[in-house]
Amino acid sequence: MTHSLIYAQGSFFSVNELEQTGFRGKKNITSLIGKRFTDNITKKSNLKDQRERGKMMKKRMSPWLIIIFFLIIGLIVGCSGRKEEEAKKEKELTQLKEEVNQEENISEEEEEASSPQYVSTNTPPKIVSARIIPDPAYTNTDLSVEVECEDIDGDLITYTYQWMKAKEGDTVDKGVEIEGETESTLSHEKFVRGDAIAVKVTPFDGRDEGLTYRTKYVVIANSPPEITSRPPEIIPDKKIYTYQVEVSDPDGDQIKFSLGEGAPEGMTIDPQTGLITWPIAEQFAGTYEIYIYGDDGHNGTCSQHYTLSLEYKQIIPEGGER
């Protein structure tokens, strides 16, 4: 498409524009130029009015913008100032608390300074000696400890105990604590023949403990057997005299029995059971000193002595000769 322009009266006009206005010559062109000039003036006037209104709006808005700006700044500064004030107050409160605490500490220190000061000069107690009794010790006897202790301050001394045991064949350095045995005595049920027993003792004077003292080890010795039966007081009307010897041995050893030299002829004792038997005959009438011996095989012995009398009386039937 081609657009043709016509220059007239210092202005350019398109052919379309001239045709729309009914171009008919110079008069029409002048009219068109006047119209365009009027339109330009109107546009410039409108543009000027818009600028003036814009300036007026700026003038009107400027104070409000300034006010809003300062309000925002004021709020920011106010919040910041409030925070600073709160921080300042918190700091002052903290300082006040510290001052109060310092005053309380000073008061306590002054009170302590004004109070009498007691310096501990206590001397711990010291065990001089300790030993297990009885010694020698046996399996049928409870053990206890005898302690000698000294305290320079004259305090009342109490003790704590821990019993120890090393089994037969072990060295004493292998001794172990007997669990739960922390009293001054040890039951005979806690050891057997051959055990080595010791006890650790610690003194206490109410303030300080002294050094722990360990006794020497005591080896539990063999307990000798004991005859517990009594011989019959009356010989039954039989042809054989019998007596069952009964014995007790704390270590449970097997006892070997024997008779002394004073036993009458024909009297015997079973070495394993302790049963005495003696066939009674008239020719054995008389009095005998009976000695019974027992041996547990570990150097433990027991014995029993009694007197046995045997008498025969002739019984004469009624009406008969003597």
C-alpha positions in Angstrom: 0.0 0.0 0.0 1.4 3.5 -0.9 0.9 6.6 1.3 1.2 9.9 -0.5 1.9 13.2 1.4 1.1 16.7 0.2 2.9 19.7 1.6 0.8 22.7 2.0 1.1 25.8 4.1 4.1 24.5 6.0 2.5 21.2 6.9 2.3 17.7 5.4 -1.1 16.1 4.7 -1.8 12.6 3.6 -4.0 12.1 0.6 -6.4 10.1 2.7 -6.7 12.9 5.2 -7.5 15.4 2.4 -10.0 13.1 0.8 -11.7 12.6 4.3 -12.1 16.4 4.6 -13.4 16.7 1.1 -10.3 18.4 -0.4 -11.5 20.9 -2.9 -8.8 23.5 -3.2 -6.9 26.1 -1.2 -9.8 27.1 1.0 -10.2 23.6 2.2 -6.5 23.3 2.9 -6.5 26.4 4.9 -9.4 25.1 6.9 -7.6 21.8 7.4 -4.5 23.7 8.6 -6.5 25.7 11.0 -8.2 22.6 12.4 -4.8 20.9 12.8 -3.4 24.0 14.5 -6.4 24.2 16.8 -6.0 20.5 17.6 -2.3 21.0 18.4 -3.1 24.0 20.6 -5.7 21.9 22.4 -3.3 19.0 22.9 -0.6 21.3 24.2 -3.1 23.0 26.5 -4.3 19.6 27.8 -0.7 18.5 28.3 0.0 21.7 30.1 -3.0 21.2 32.3 -1.9 17.6 33.1 1.5 18.8 34.1 0.0 21.6 36.2 -2.2 19.1 37.9 0.7 16.8 38.4 2.7 19.6 40.0 -0.3 20.4 42.2 -0.6 16.8 43.2 3.1 16.7 44.0 2.7 19.8 46.0 -0.3 18.4 47.8 1.3 15.0 48.4 4.7 16.2 49.3 3.8 17.3 52.9 1.9 14.0 53.4 4.8 12.0 52.1 7.2 13.8 54.3 4.8 13.3 57.3 4.5 9.6 56.5 8.3 9.3 56.1 8.9 10.9 59.4 6.2 8.8 61.0 7.9 5.6 59.7 11.3 6.9 60.9 9.8 7.8 64.2 8.3 4.3 64.6 11.6 2.7 63.7 13.5 5.0 66.1 10.8 4.5 68.7 11.0 0.7 68.5 14.8 0.8 68.5 14.7 3.2 71.4 12.2 1.0 73.3 14.4 -2.0 72.8 17.4 -0.1 73.9 15.5 1.1 76.9 14.3 -2.4 77.8 17.9 -3.7 77.3 19.1 -0.9 79.6 16.5 -1.7 82.2 17.4 -5.4 82.0 21.1 -4.5 82.4 20.3 -2.3 85.4 18.2 -5.1 86.9 21.1 -7.6 86.4 23.5 -5.2 88.0 21.2 -4.7 90.9 20.9 -8.5 91.4 24.7 -8.8 91.3 25.1 -6.0 93.8 22.5 -7.7 96.1 24.3 -11.0 95.8 27.6 -9.4 96.5 26.2 -7.8 99.6 24.8 -11.1 100.7 28.1 -12.8 100.1 29.9 -10.0 102.0 27.4 -10.4 104.9 28.0 -14.1 105.0 31.7 -13.7 104.9 31.5 -11.1 107.6 29.3 -13.4 109.7 31.8 -16.2 109.2 34.6 -14.0 110.0 32.9 -12.8 113.2 32.1 -16.5 114.2 34.6 -18.6 116.0 36.7 -20.6 113.6 37.3 -24.3 114.4 40.3 -25.9 112.8 40.2 -29.7 112.6 43.3 -31.1 114.3 41.9 -34.7 114.6 44.4 -37.5 114.5 43.1 -40.7 113.0 43.2 -43.8 115.2 45.8 -46.5 114.8 45.6 -50.2 115.4 48.5 -51.5 117.4 47.7 -55.2 117.1 44.9 -57.6 116.2 44.7 -61.3 116.5 42.2 -64.1 115.9 41.0 -66.2 118.9 41.1 -69.1 119.7 44.4 -70.1 118.3 44.7 -72.9 117.4 41.3 -72.8 115.8 39.0 -75.8 115.1 36.1 -76.5 112.9 33.7 -76.7 115.8 34.5 -73.3 117.3 33.5 -69.8 116.1 36.3 -67.3 115.6 36.5 -63.7 116.9 39.1 -60.9 116.7 40.8 -59.2 119.5 41.9 -55.6 118.7 44.2 -53.2 120.4 44.0 -49.6 119.1 45.2 -46.2 120.2 43.8 -42.7 119.6 45.7 -39.6 120.6 42.5 -37.5 120.9 40.9 -40.1 123.2 37.9 -40.5 120.8 35.5 -43.5 121.0 36.7 -46.0 118.4 34.4 -48.3 116.3 35.6 -50.9 113.8 34.6 -52.4 110.5 35.6 -55.9 109.7 36.1 -58.1 106.6 36.9 -61.8 107.1 39.1 -63.5 104.5 39.9 -67.1 103.6 42.5 -69.1 101.7 41.8 -72.7 101.0 44.0 -75.6 102.0 47.0 -75.8 99.6 46.7 -72.1 98.5 49.2 -69.4 99.5 47.8 -66.6 101.8 48.2 -64.1 99.0 45.3 -65.9 97.2 43.0 -65.2 100.1 39.6 -63.9 99.1 37.0 -62.0 101.1 34.2 -64.1 102.6 31.0 -62.4 101.3 28.8 -60.9 103.9 31.1 -61.6 106.8 31.6 -58.1 108.2 31.1 -58.7 112.0 33.6 -59.2 114.7 32.9 -63.0 114.8 33.0 -65.7 112.2 30.8 -68.8 112.4 32.5 -72.2 112.3 30.1 -73.1 109.5 32.1 -70.8 107.2 35.3 -72.8 107.2 36.7 -76.4 107.2 39.8 -78.1 108.3 42.9 -76.8 106.5 41.4 -73.3 105.6 43.5 -70.3 106.5 41.5 -67.5 108.0 42.4 -63.8 108.5 40.4 -60.6 109.1 40.9 -57.0 108.0 40.0 -54.3 110.6 39.5 -50.6 110.0 39.2 -48.2 113.0 37.0 -45.1 113.0 37.0 -42.3 115.6 33.8 -40.5 114.4 35.7 -38.2 112.1 38.4 -40.1 110.3 39.2 -43.7 109.5 42.6 -45.1 110.4 44.7 -47.5 108.3 43.3 -51.0 107.7 45.1 -53.7 109.7 45.1 -57.3 108.6 45.7 -60.1 111.1 48.0 -63.1 110.6 46.3 -66.1 108.9 45.2 -68.8 111.3 45.1 -72.4 109.8 42.0 -74.3 110.9 43.3 -77.4 112.7 41.8 -80.8 112.8 39.0 -81.3 115.4 39.4 -84.4 117.5 36.6 -86.9 117.7 34.5 -87.4 120.9 32.9 -90.5 122.3 29.3 -89.6 123.2 27.9 -93.0 124.4 27.9 -94.5 127.9 28.6 -98.2 128.7 25.7 -100.3 130.1 25.4 -100.2 133.8 23.7 -103.6 134.0 24.9 -106.7 132.3 21.9 -108.4 130.8 21.3 -112.0 131.6 22.9 -113.2 128.5 25.9 -115.2 127.5 27.5 -112.3 125.6 28.3 -108.8 126.9 27.8 -106.0 124.2 28.4 -102.3 124.0 28.0 -100.1 120.9 30.5 -97.2 121.1 29.2 -94.0 119.5 31.4 -91.1 118.5 31.1 -87.6 117.0 33.7 -86.0 114.7 33.3 -82.3 113.6 35.3 -83.0 110.4 33.3 -86.1 109.6 36.4 -88.4 109.7 36.2 -92.1 109.8 37.2 -93.3 113.3 39.3 -96.3 114.0 38.5 -98.0 117.4 40.7 -100.0 119.7 40.8 -101.4 123.3 43.4 -100.8 126.0 45.4 -103.5 127.7 43.1 -103.8 130.7 40.3 -105.5 128.7 39.4 -109.0 129.9 40.2 -112.1 127.9 38.0 -112.6 125.0 36.7 -109.0 124.8 37.0 -107.4 121.3 35.9 -104.2 119.5 35.2 -103.8 115.8 37.7 -101.2 114.6 35.2 -99.8 112.0 31.9 -99.8 113.9 33.0 -99.6 117.6 30.9 -102.6 118.7 32.4 -104.3 121.8 31.6 -108.0 122.4 32.6 -110.3 125.2 31.4 -113.9 125.8 30.7 -114.2 129.5 32.0 -117.2 131.4 32.2 -118.1 135.2 35.9 -118.1 135.1 35.9 -114.4 134.0 34.4 -113.2 137.2 36.2 -110.2 138.5 36.7 -106.4 138.0 38.2 -104.9 134.9 39.3 -101.4 133.8 38.1 -100.9 130.2 39.8 -98.3 128.0 38.4 -97.5 124.6 40.4 -95.4 122.0 39.4 -93.7 118.8 41.6 -92.2 116.1 40.4 -90.0 113.1 43.6 -90.4 111.1 44.6 -86.8 111.4 46.2 -86.9 114.8 42.8 -86.5 116.4 42.1 -89.0 119.2 39.4 -89.7 121.8 39.1 -92.2 124.6 36.7 -93.5 127.2 37.4 -95.3 130.5 35.1 -97.3 132.7 35.1 -100.1 135.3 33.4 -103.4 134.6 32.7 -105.9 137.4 31.5 -109.4 136.8 30.2 -111.5 139.7 28.8 -115.0 139.8 26.5 -116.1 142.7 25.5 -119.6 143.3 21.8 -120.0 143.5 20.6 -122.9 145.8 17.2 -124.3 145.0 14.8 -124.5 147.9 15.2 -127.7 150.0 18.4 -128.5 148.1 22.0 -128.8 149.4 24.5 -126.1 149.3 
